[in-house]
Amino acid sequence: MKILEAQSAILTNFEVYQHLKSQNEKHAALKKSTEKRLRKENDAKRKRTGKSGQMTSSETFDLRNAIKDVTRRPGNLETVVREIIEYLEEAPSPLASKPLPYDENTIRKLMERLRSYDLTKAELLMLMNIRPTNLEGLNVIIQELDLRFPEEETQYELVGAVVEILGTPDVEANKQAMTDAKEAKQAEEAQASTEMEVVEE
């Protein structure tokens, strides 16, 4: 792989999420169509050679290896993609909300709505990714908020625009999701430590 132009564009978490999901769908479709094609070719080959009935275990093994070879992705790409998707779908991320609060027009709507406030690209990106619903969250994202927007009314207008377009998180659902994730991680760590103890004995 060769980098042609470093950081030619910035992407929101939503755009990255959409891209990874679509790539997974394309790869799954490719794998399915390749498997179907290779099975047809294998069946035709078996007919030509006069074989009938079930495939032998070595034929099945060869077919599976051929499918893997054709649809193999580089290195640990599948692991990285899976972990990124899991991270983006984990609370308190806006992408953890069901139904998904964003769609293809959300970014455009937010940029149009906030154009008059003269925000930087990085600030717009962070507004999309974090989805602040109060002034404290907005203050973390926008540099020198009090100097650039001294009137509190303007600050509330910014928060209102974000909430109107991106929606608000379901606080209870986020708390429950975070609690569930914490419990799952603790259970996983306990299981790993138990396995380590068994191995040491």
C-alpha positions in Angstrom: 0.0 0.0 0.0 1.3 3.5 -0.9 0.0 6.8 0.6 -0.6 9.1 -2.3 -1.7 12.2 -0.4 -1.6 12.3 3.4 -4.7 13.5 5.1 -6.4 14.8 2.0 -9.8 14.9 3.9 -11.1 14.4 7.4 -13.9 11.9 8.1 -16.4 11.8 10.9 -16.9 8.6 12.9 -20.1 8.1 11.0 -18.4 8.2 7.6 -15.7 5.8 8.8 -18.5 3.5 10.2 -20.4 3.6 6.9 -17.3 2.9 4.9 -16.3 -0.1 7.0 -19.8 -1.5 7.0 -20.1 -1.2 3.2 -16.6 -2.8 2.8 -17.7 -5.7 5.0 -20.9 -6.2 3.0 -19.0 -6.1 -0.3 -16.5 -8.6 1.0 -19.2 -10.9 2.2 -20.9 -10.7 -1.2 -17.6 -11.4 -3.0 -17.0 -14.4 -0.8 -20.5 -15.7 -1.4 -20.3 -15.3 -5.2 -16.8 -16.7 -5.3 -17.9 -19.8 -3.3 -20.9 -20.3 -5.6 -18.7 -20.0 -8.7 -16.0 -22.3 -7.4 -18.6 -24.9 -6.4 -20.1 -24.8 -9.9 -16.6 -25.2 -11.4 -15.9 -28.1 -9.0 -19.2 -29.8 -9.9 -18.5 -29.4 -13.6 -15.0 -30.8 -13.1 -16.5 -33.8 -11.2 -19.0 -34.4 -14.0 -16.3 -34.4 -16.6 -14.2 -36.9 -14.7 -17.2 -39.1 -14.1 -17.4 -38.6 -10.3 -20.8 -38.4 -8.6 -22.2 -38.2 -5.1 -20.7 -36.4 -2.1 -17.3 -34.7 -2.4 -14.4 -36.4 -0.7 -12.8 -34.7 2.4 -9.8 -33.8 0.3 -12.0 -32.2 -2.4 -13.9 -30.2 0.3 -10.6 -29.1 1.9 -9.2 -28.0 -1.5 -12.4 -26.1 -2.3 -12.3 -24.3 1.1 -8.7 -23.4 0.5 -9.4 -22.1 -3.0 -12.3 -19.9 -1.5 -10.0 -18.6 1.2 -7.2 -17.8 -1.3 -9.5 -15.8 -3.6 -11.3 -13.9 -0.8 -8.4 -13.4 1.6 -7.9 -9.9 3.0 -4.5 -8.5 4.0 -3.0 -9.5 7.4 -5.2 -8.7 10.4 -7.6 -6.4 8.5 -10.7 -8.3 9.5 -9.7 -8.0 13.2 -9.0 -4.3 13.0 -12.2 -3.6 11.1 -14.3 -5.6 13.6 -12.6 -3.9 16.6 -13.2 -0.4 15.1 -16.9 -1.2 14.4 -17.3 -2.5 17.9 -15.6 0.6 19.3 -17.9 2.9 17.3 -21.0 1.0 18.3 -20.1 1.2 22.0 -21.9 3.6 24.3 -21.6 6.6 24.8 -20.8 7.0 21.1 -23.7 8.5 19.1 -23.4 5.5 16.8 -24.4 3.2 19.7 -27.9 4.7 19.6 -30.6 2.6 17.9 -32.0 3.6 15.6 -28.9 5.3 14.2 -29.3 9.0 14.6 -27.3 9.9 11.5 -28.0 9.5 7.8 -26.3 10.6 4.6 -27.7 14.1 4.8 -26.9 14.8 8.5 -23.4 16.2 7.9 -24.6 18.5 5.2 -27.5 19.7 7.4 -25.3 20.4 10.3 -22.7 22.3 8.3 -25.3 24.4 6.7 -26.9 25.2 10.0 -23.6 26.1 11.7 -22.0 27.9 8.7 -22.8 31.4 10.2 -20.8 30.6 13.4 -17.5 30.3 11.6 -16.4 27.1 13.2 -13.2 25.2 12.1 -13.3 21.9 10.3 -12.0 20.2 13.5 -14.7 21.7 15.6 -17.4 20.6 13.2 -15.9 17.1 13.2 -15.9 17.0 16.9 -19.5 18.2 17.1 -20.5 15.3 14.8 -18.5 12.7 16.7 -19.3 13.7 20.3 -22.8 15.3 19.9 -22.7 17.6 22.9 -26.1 18.3 24.5 -25.1 21.0 27.0 -22.8 24.0 27.3 -20.1 22.0 29.2 -19.8 19.6 26.3 -19.7 22.5 23.8 -17.0 24.2 25.8 -14.7 21.2 25.5 -15.1 21.1 21.7 -15.0 24.8 20.7 -11.8 26.6 21.5 -12.2 29.8 23.5 -16.0 29.5 23.4 -16.5 32.4 25.8 -14.3 34.7 23.8 -15.7 33.8 20.4 -19.3 33.6 21.5 -19.6 35.8 24.5 -23.4 35.8 24.6 -24.8 32.8 26.3 -27.8 32.9 24.0 -25.5 32.2 21.0 -23.9 29.3 22.9 -27.4 27.8 23.5 -28.2 28.3 19.9 -25.2 26.2 18.9 -26.2 23.4 21.4 -29.8 23.6 20.1 -28.7 23.2 16.5 -26.6 20.2 17.4 -29.5 18.6 19.4 -32.0 19.4 16.7 -30.0 17.8 13.9 -28.1 15.0 15.7 -30.7 14.3 18.4 -30.0 13.5 22.0 -28.6 10.3 23.5 -30.8 8.0 25.5 -29.1 8.5 28.8 -30.6 5.4 30.5 -29.8 3.2 27.5 -26.2 4.5 27.4 -25.8 3.8 31.2 -27.1 0.3 30.7 -24.9 -0.3 27.7 -21.8 0.9 29.6 -22.7 -1.2 32.6 -23.2 -4.3 30.4 -19.9 -3.7 28.7 -18.1 -3.3 32.0 -19.6 -6.5 33.4 -18.7 -8.4 30.2 -15.1 -7.1 30.4 -14.9 -8.2 34.1 -16.3 -11.6 33.2 -13.8 -12.0 30.4 -10.9 -11.0 32.7 -12.1 -13.4 35.4 -12.3 -16.2 32.8 -8.8 -15.4 31.5 -7.4 -15.4 35.0 -9.1 -18.7 35.7 -7.6 -20.2 32.6 -4.1 -18.8 33.6 -4.5 -20.5 37.0 -5.4 -23.8 35.3 -2.4 -23.6 33.0 0.0 -22.8 35.9 -1.2 -25.9 37.9 
